């Protein structure tokens, strides 16, 4: 029996084309639950010192300057990401389905869901690199690829800022 051939490390480039039908919604700042989001974001980042869910950098570390090679290198700030459902889609999410998946959230109505989605339990703190950057942010790459960097060994990055060919 011959040993299987293991391919060397390599880059795989993909193009994702996505069409999302978001329902009508007010601007974030006009949403009555925005104050819940803003309070939760402030509490998590500024009071509890929660760091980026992917790379672990805290706001204090980002402000002090991250060392070269840090998974959050290039980050300027921490941000809150809606981890259950994107803000633009909240109006058409079935609260009962969410309640079934998150029984600890104590969701019993649409209002409970909207409050939970904007609260600490419905948010994920990530640096701006892992939130919105073109090649590494959750809004730009597939979730399976993005998630790999959370669990990567320290000397490996699945979504590198640079490739052998230059910019990722």
C-alpha positions in Angstrom: 0.0 0.0 0.0 1.4 3.4 -1.0 1.4 6.4 1.3 -1.1 9.2 0.2 0.6 12.2 -1.4 0.2 15.2 0.8 0.1 18.5 -1.2 2.4 21.3 0.0 0.9 24.4 1.7 -0.8 26.5 -1.0 -3.1 29.5 -1.5 -6.5 29.0 -2.9 -8.2 32.1 -4.4 -11.9 32.2 -4.6 -14.4 34.8 -5.8 -17.7 35.0 -3.9 -20.7 36.5 -5.5 -23.6 37.0 -3.1 -27.0 38.5 -3.3 -28.8 39.2 -0.1 -32.4 40.5 0.1 -32.5 42.7 3.2 -35.9 43.9 4.4 -36.7 47.6 4.9 -35.2 48.9 8.1 -34.5 52.3 9.7 -30.9 53.6 9.9 -29.1 52.1 12.9 -29.0 55.4 14.8 -32.8 55.7 14.6 -33.5 52.1 15.7 -34.9 52.1 19.2 -32.6 49.2 20.2 -29.5 51.0 19.1 -28.9 52.2 22.7 -28.8 48.6 23.8 -26.2 47.8 21.2 -24.1 50.9 22.1 -24.2 50.2 25.8 -23.3 46.5 25.3 -20.4 47.4 23.0 -19.0 50.0 25.4 -19.4 47.6 28.4 -17.7 44.7 26.7 -14.8 46.7 25.2 -14.2 49.5 27.7 -15.3 48.0 31.0 -14.7 44.3 30.7 -11.7 44.5 28.4 -13.0 41.8 26.0 -10.6 41.3 23.1 -11.0 40.3 19.5 -12.7 36.9 19.3 -10.4 35.8 16.5 -7.0 37.2 17.5 -7.5 38.1 21.1 -6.2 41.7 20.9 -7.7 44.0 23.6 -8.3 47.7 23.0 -5.3 48.5 25.4 -3.0 46.2 23.3 -4.2 47.8 20.0 -3.6 51.3 21.4 -0.2 50.3 22.6 0.7 48.8 19.3 0.5 45.1 18.4 3.7 43.3 17.7 4.6 42.2 14.2 3.0 38.9 13.4 0.1 39.3 15.8 -3.1 37.9 14.3 -4.8 41.3 14.7 -1.9 43.3 13.3 -3.1 46.4 11.6 -6.2 46.8 13.8 -7.1 50.3 14.8 -10.1 49.5 17.0 -12.5 46.9 18.4 -16.0 46.6 17.1 -19.2 44.7 17.9 -20.5 42.3 15.4 -24.1 40.9 15.5 -23.3 37.2 15.9 -26.9 35.9 15.7 -28.3 38.0 12.8 -27.1 40.9 10.8 -28.7 44.2 11.9 -30.2 44.8 8.4 -32.1 41.5 8.6 -33.4 41.6 12.2 -36.9 42.7 11.2 -37.5 39.4 9.3 -35.9 37.0 11.7 -38.3 34.5 13.4 -37.7 35.0 17.2 -39.1 31.5 17.9 -36.3 29.9 15.8 -33.7 31.9 17.6 -35.3 31.1 21.0 -35.0 27.4 20.1 -31.3 27.7 19.4 -30.6 30.0 22.3 -32.8 28.9 25.3 -30.4 30.7 27.7 -31.4 34.0 26.1 -34.9 33.8 27.6 -36.6 35.0 24.3 -40.4 35.0 24.4 -41.3 37.7 21.9 -40.1 39.7 19.0 -39.1 42.5 21.4 -37.1 40.1 23.6 -35.3 38.9 20.4 -34.5 42.4 19.2 -33.1 43.3 22.7 -31.1 40.1 22.8 -29.7 40.6 19.3 -28.4 44.0 20.3 -27.2 43.0 23.8 -23.9 41.4 25.0 -25.2 37.9 24.4 -26.0 38.7 20.7 -22.7 40.4 20.0 -19.2 39.3 19.2 -16.2 41.6 19.8 -13.7 41.6 16.9 -11.1 44.0 15.7 -11.7 46.0 12.6 -9.4 43.7 10.6 -11.4 40.7 11.4 -14.7 42.6 11.0 -14.5 44.6 7.8 -11.1 44.2 6.1 -11.4 43.0 2.5 -9.5 39.7 2.8 -9.9 38.9 6.5 -13.1 40.3 7.8 -16.2 38.3 8.5 -18.2 40.5 6.1 -15.8 39.7 3.3 -14.9 36.1 3.5 -16.7 32.8 4.0 -17.4 31.8 7.6 -15.5 28.5 7.4 -12.3 30.3 6.2 -12.8 33.1 8.8 -13.3 30.7 11.7 -10.1 28.8 10.9 -8.0 31.7 12.2 -9.6 31.6 15.6 -8.3 28.1 16.1 -5.1 28.2 14.1 -1.8 27.3 15.6 0.2 30.4 16.6 2.6 30.1 13.7 -0.1 29.7 11.0 -2.6 32.1 9.5 -5.3 30.9 7.2 -6.2 34.4 6.0 -2.8 36.1 5.7 -2.5 39.8 5.1 0.3 39.0 2.6 0.9 36.0 0.3 4.0 35.0 -1.5 2.7 36.8 -4.5 2.2 40.0 -2.5 -1.0 41.5 -1.2 -3.7 38.9 -0.3 
